[in-house]
Amino acid sequence: MIQEEVRTHTAVHVLKGAVQDVLGAKWTASTFVEGNHGRLTVQFDRKPTDVELKRIEEGANRKITEGAGVLEFEMEKKEAELHFGDAIYDLFPVPSSVTMLKIVRIPDWNINCCVERHVETTALIGPIRLGKPRFRKSKKELEIDFELADLTSWNR
C-alpha cells in the first residue's frame, strides 16, 4: 500500500506542471502535504479565473489518468544545471556545498530537484480536486489547496 503522503507529494509535481502550463507560473515558493491534502504556493501576479482553475484541475487529472512515469535519478549539480537550467529549482536555496541532486521528472510535464519520495506512475495518485485559491497580493503568491480522492473509490 502506498503511503498517502507519498501520493499527495507526487500530486504536487503534477499540479506544478498544470499550473505552469495554464498560468505560466514558474517558481514554487513552498509546498505543504498532510495526508491527502496539499498546498502548492507559486509566485504569480494575480488571482486566476475560474476558467483557469478548471483548466489546471483538468490538466492535472489528465496527466494522472495518463499514468505517466515518475522518474527519479541523481545527477551532479553542475551537470543538472547545464542540462535542465534553473527549471529544476524552486525558490528555496540549495546550499553551495551540495554537489549531487536528486531529480524528479515527469517527462514533458515537470522537473524538479526534490528529496521526497514519489510514486512510480501518476496513475497511482488518484484524482485531484482543487480548493479555493488564495492570492496574497503583497507577496505576489498564489496558494492552491487540493485534496486527493480515496483510491479505493476511484474508477479508472
N, C-alpha and C positions, 0 to 999 in steps of 0.2 A: 504494500500500500504506500502510495506517495504521500509525503507529509504535505499538509495543506499550505504551510508557509512556502514550501518549495514551488508549488503550483502558482501561488499568488505572486511570489517574487518573479518567476518567469513571465507571468502576465504583465508585469511592469515593463519588461523589454518589448513585449508585443504592443502594449499601449504606447510606448515611446515611438515605435515605428509608425503607428497610426497617427499620432499627434504630429510627427514630423511630416508625414505625407499630406495631411489635411491642412494644418496650420503653418507648416514651415518652421515651427519652433524647434530650435536645435539643442539648447543647453538645458540639462536637467539640474535643478538646484538640489533636490532631495527626493527620497522615496520613503514610504512607510509601509510596512507589512505587518498585519496581525491577523492570524487565522485566514479566513477567506476574504478579508477586507484589505484594501491597499489604497495608497495615495501617491500620485505622481505630481511633482511640482516642477514646472518648467518656466524659464524666462519667456515672457510674452508681453505684448504691449496693450492687450485689450481682453475683454471677456468674449469668448466665442459665441457665435449664434447657435440657436437650437439646431439648425440645419447642419452646421459644422460638427456639433456634438454627436448628432445622429450618424454622420459620415465616419467619425472617429470610432464609435462603437461598432458600426457595421464593418469597417475595415479590420478592426482588431478581431472580431468574431470570424470574419472570412479567413484570416491568417490562422486562427486557431483550428477551424474546421479543416483547413488545408492539410494540417498535420506536418508542417514544415519542420525540418530538423533543427535542433538547438545545439549548435556546435560549441565545444569548449576546448581551448588549446592554450598553451603557453608560448610566449614569444619574448625575445629580448626587447626591452622597452624601445631602444633606438630603431630596431627593425620594424616594430609595430607602428611607430610614428611615421617612418618612411613609407610603409605600405598603406596605412589607413588614415594618416593625418590626424588632426585633432578630433575626428569623429568618434574616436574611442573614449574620449574623456567627457566627463560631466564637469560641473563647476567645482567639485571638490578637488583639492590639490593632491597629486600623487607625489610623495616625498622623493626628493632627488636621489636618495640612497637606494630606491627601488630600481633594480636592473631587469627584472623579469615581470611580465604582466600576464595575468590570466585573461584571455579574450573570450567573450561570449558573442556568437554570431548567429543570427537568423538570416540566412542568405537573402539578399535583395530586400531586407526589411530593417534590421537593426544590428548595430555592432557597438560593443562597449567593453572596456576593461571592467571586470567585476569579480569579486572574490566569493560571492554567494554560490549556493548550489542551484541547479536548474533541472527541469525535466528534460527528457531526451527529444521529445517532439511537442509541438504546440497543441496537438490533439489531446494531450494529457492534462491540459489546463482546464478545459471546460469553458462554457460561455461567460463573457464579461458583461456586467450591467453597470453602466456609468451612473454615478450620483450627480447631484447638483454641484457644478464647479464654483470655486471661489476665486475671484480676481482681486489681488492686492495691488492697487494702482501705484502706491508709493514705492513699492519694491519691484514693480513690473513682474509679478509672479502669478502664475495661474496654477491653482491646485485642482486636480481632477481625482475625485474619490471614485472607487469602483468596488464591486463585490463579484466573487465568482459563484456560479451556481454549484450546487452539490452534484458531483459526478454521477452518483447513483441514480439521479433523476434525469440525467441528460440523455436524450435520444439522438444519436448521431445519424 
